[in-house]
Amino acid sequence: MNTEYRTIDGATFTAATPTDLMTQLRASSFTPHADLVEYCLATARACKMQTGEQHRKWPPAALVEDMIASGLITITPQP
C-alpha cells in the first residue's frame, strides 16, 4: 500500500516504504549524495539542525519515523 507524505516545504511524495520515500527524497535533492546511506546521514544531521532533536540515521524507517515525530514530514490522510 502506498502512503502519501508531505514535507514542510509542501512537496508531496507517494511511497510504498520508508526506504522508497528516502530514495525519492534523495533523487529530488539539490545535493544528492553518492548513496542512500550517505543521504540518510546528511538528512539526520540537517533535521537535528532544524529541530534541535536527534534523528536516527539508519535504517530509513527509523529516520522517517523521527521526521514524522518532529513534524518535518506529515502523512496525508487517505479518504
Summary of the structure (lengths in Angstrom):
residues: 79
radius of gyration: 11.7
end to end distance: 13.9
largest distance: 37.3
contacts: 212
relative contact order: 0.21
helix: 47%
strand: 15%
